[in-house]
């Protein structure tokens, strides 16, 4: 996936992501992967996100890696290598309607000449890549990683001192499930990681092919935006009746048409995804998300600017279809979303380490079903 200077054509282009099985070596840092689950394949090895920055804002437990998207920007040297990393909480009770407090996203980028990777592209086979499936220390920087989740951690086992953890929570989990028996032995089991981590897949991509129906949907969206603008203009220039009366009339109309409008947005979502029902990600830097509902759609004021001062723009969204591959179905509370829209710095500013970006979580309305 790549992005460049926004223009009309590029805003219309959408790259779809699908989960596929892959050899472990293909999903490690030297291959610059886009992937779901497993441990993060860190891009930069300095100032890697760690606790408390990776704690859930609700339960304060360590979040778990969900996915990463490799998205260099063509023509921008500082972003020759670039990736976004999304983390989420594994506690179902932390997921409430239209609230993304249990999720965080980070951006990392590097120039072509850097301290971590060769100038030339990586080989297409695993022979020279090495096997770092259970990597415990990052190269160059020597940052120690949690044995369970793959995030930075320097809390060592007090008995063997060979394994480190990001938190007491992960240390206790590993001890109970396997390390109590394996401690001080030559082998260390990673059973605890399988309890915490999501299943690992490659994110394979392909361009979305438009059809006539999708183009008609886009025209319909433009018409609706124009009509909404006309209504707002009419209210501002209303002179024949009190403004309060005009607002009350519009409120009644909105109440009467709300369900119809919400259904219209949902049906547009279904039509747009019908051709590729297995898509788990939609990438369109500086484009527009495909919303699942007319409710809880962010305005420009809802999207905070980057710490550098530049505005953030939409980059990609995670689709609800991904939940089918994560094995998170449960009765009662469950990890769930309608769509997760990620907004990043519009200029992809130069950053040391990892820069926090913005995520907007939208859920289906109660009447909607895929």
N, C-alpha and C positions, 0 to 999 in steps of 0.2 A: 504494500500500500504506500502511496506517496501523495504528497500535496504540494502545491505551489501557490503562486499569487492568485487570489480568488478572481474568477471571472464568470460570466454568465454560463458558459458551457460547462465549466468545471463544477459550478454549484449544482448543475443538473446531474452530473455523473455520480453514480452510486456503486460502490464496490461491496459485494455480498461476501459474508464469511460463513463457512460451514465447518463442523467438527469432523476430523478424520483421524484414523489411527496413524501413528508414525513411530519410527524407531526412536528410542530414547535419545541417541546422540543428535538427532535432528532438532531436538527441542531445547538444546543447551545454548548458553550465551554466545559461543563462537559462531553459531549458525544464524544469529539474529532472527529468532523465530517470532511468529505470532502464534499464541497458543492459549489453551484453556486448562486450568487445573494444574495439579502437581505443585512443585515448588517454583518460585519465580526464577526466570533466567535473567538475572540482573544485567542491565546494559552497562552503566557506569559502576565502578567498584568503589567509589569514594562517596561519603555522605549518604549511604544507602538508608532508606526509611527504616526506622526501628521504633521500639516502644520508648516513650508513650505515644509517639506519633501514629503508630499502627493499632492503637487501642480503639475499640468500639466506643463511640460517644455515649452510648446508652448503658451498656453493662460493664464497660471498662476491661473486658477480656480481649486478648489478642485477636485481631482479625486474621482472615485466611486469604491467601492469594486466589483470585477468581480468574483473571485473564490478563494478557498483555497483547498490545497491537504494535507491531513494528511499522512505523510510519515516517520514514525520512522525507525531507522536503527538498525537492529538486531545485538546484540553483542556490541553495542556502548552505554555505560551507559549515556553519556551526551546527547544522542539523543533518549532516551527512548520514549519521546514525541517529535514530530518534525512536523512542518507544514510550507508550503510555501503559501504566500498570494499575489495575483495578483490584482493590481488596474489599472483602465484605465479612460481616460477622456470621458465625455459624449458629448463633442462638436464635431459634425461630421466633421467640417472644420479642426480639428486638425489631422485628419487621412490622411496622404499622403503616396504615394507608397513606400514600403520597409523602412519605418521610424517608429521606436518604441518609439519616444520621448514622446508620450502621454501615456506611460504605465510604470509601475514600479512593481518590485516583491521583496518581503522580506521573510526572513527565520527566524523562531523562534524555539527554542528547549529547552527541560528541561530534567533533570534526573528523574528517577522514584520518588525519594524523593525530593520534592520541596515544595515551600511555598503556592502553589495554589490548588493542587489536592490531593485526598487521594491516599494511596499506592495501594489499590485494584482497579480493573476495575470498571467503573460506572455501575449502575443498568440498566437492559434492559427495564425498564418502566419509565414513566414520573412522577410517584407519588412522588419520593424522589428527583427528579431533580430540582423541582421548575420551575416557569415560568419567564424567563427573556426576553421575546419576545421584550419588550420595555425597556431593561436595560439602565439605564442612568448613573450608576456608576459601575466601575469594583470592584470586591471583593478584599479584602486585601489591595490593594494600594489606593483605593478611587479615582482613576482617573475618572474624569467626561467625559461623552461621548456626542457627538453631537446628538441631538434628531432626526435629519434628516438622517445622514449617519452612525452613530455608531462609528465614529472615535473620538479621544480625542478632547475635546473642552471645554474651560472654559469661553466663552463669554456668559454671562447670559442675559436673557430677562430683560430689564431695568424696566419693569412694575411689573411682577410677581416674578421674580428672581427664578423661579422654573425650568426653562428649559435652557439648555446650548447648545451652537453651536460651531462648529469648525471655522466658518467664518461668515463674514457679509453677504456673498452670500447666505448661507443656512438659516441664520436668516431672511433675507428679503423674501426668498422663502416661508418659513413656515408662516410668518406673513401675507403675501398676500393671501395664500390659505386656512388658517384655524385659525391660532393662534390669529389673530386680534379679532375674535369673542370669542374664548375660553380662552383668557388671563385672569388670576385671577379667573377662574372658577375651579371647581373640576376636570373637564375632559380636557384632552389635546389630540387633534387630530393629527394623524400621516399621514394625507393626503399628505403633502409635500414629505414625504419619498417615497411614491408610485410613485411620479413624477420623483424622482432622481434615486432610486435604481432599479436594475435589478430584474426580477422575481426570487424567491428563490426556489431552488431544491436541493435535495441530489445528490451527485455524487456516484452512485453505480458502483462497479467495478467487472470485471471478466477477467481471462487470455485470451489473444488472441490465437485462435486455428489456427495453421499453416496448409496450404495445399501445395500440390506439386507446384502449381504455385508461391506461395510466396517464397518457397525455391529456385525455378529457378530464381526468381528476385534477390535474394541475391547472387547467383552464378554469375549472369550477372553483378551485381555491382562490385564484386571482379575482374572479367575479365576486365571491363572498367578501374578500378583503375590501374591494371597492364599495360594496353595498354597506358594509359596516362603517367605512369612513364617511359615507354620505349621511348615515343616520347620526353619527357624532356631530357632523357639521350642521345638520338640521337642528339639533338640540342647542348648539352654541348660538345659533342665529334666530332661535324661536322668539317671535315678538307678539304673536296673536294670542298666546295663552301663557299663563305663568310657567316658568321653567319646572317647578315642582310637579305640575300636572303632566307636563310632557314626559318627565322622568318616570312618573307613576305609570303612565301608559306603556312606556317602553319596558318597564319592569314586568308588567302583566304579560306583554308579548313574549318576553324572554322566558317567563315561567311556562307559558303555553307551548313554546317551541323548543325548550331546552332538551327534552327527551328526544325529539326528532333530530335536533342538531347533533347530539351525542351519538345517536345511532348512525347518522350519516358519516361521522368521522370514523367510527368503528368499522363500518362497512367498507370505507375507503382503505382502511388498514388491511382488511381481509382480502380485498381485491388486489391490492398492490403486492401482497405476499403470496398469493395463491399459486403463481407460476413457480415459485421456489419455496415451498412450505417448510423446508428444513433449515432455512437461513437462521443463523443465531446472532449475526452482527451485520450492521449496515454502516459503511464508512463513506462520508462525504464531507471532507474538510471545507468549512465555510458554506456548507449547504444547509439543508433543513431536515429536522427529524420527521419521522413518520409516526405521528401520535396515535395512541390507541383510544383516546377519549378527547372530548372537547373540554373536559374539566381538568384543572390543575396544569394548564399550559403556561409556561413562564413568559413573562414580558421582558423587555430589555432591561428593566430595572431589577428584575429578579436574578440576573446573571451578573455576579460581581466581576469587576475588572481584575486583571492580573496584578500581582504585586509590583510589576514594572510600570503600571499605569495604562497599558494597552487594554482594549476591550477583549473579552473572551468571545470566541465564536464556536459554533457547533462543530464537532469533529466526527464522532461516531455514536452509535447507539447499540445497546445490547438488547436482543429480542427475547421475548418470553419462551421461545422454542428451546433456548439453551437449558432451561430448567429440566427438560426431559433427559438431558445427558448428565446432570449433576447428581442424580439419585437423592433428591431432597424431599420427595413426597412423604408426607406424614399426616396423621389425623390431628385435628386441632390446629395450633399455630404452625406455620410453615414458612420457609424461605420462599419469597414470592415477589414478583414485580410484573407490571405491564410492559414497561420499557425503561431502560436506564440511558439517559442522554448525557454524553460527556462533552463539556465545553472546555477548550484550551486557549491559551494565549494566542491571539490572532497573528502576532508577529513571531511566535515561538522564541521568546526572548532568551538570551544567553543565560544559562543557569549553572551554578556549581552544584553538582550532586543531583538531587531530585526536587522538582518544584511541584507543590500541591496544585491541582487543578480542580474543576468544579463538576459536580454530578447532580443531575435532576432526575428524581425517581417519580414516575407516573404509573399509577395502577389502573386496572380496569374498573369501570363503574360496576355496581352490583348486578346490573342487568346483562352485562356482556359476558360472552363465553367464546373462546376460540373454536 
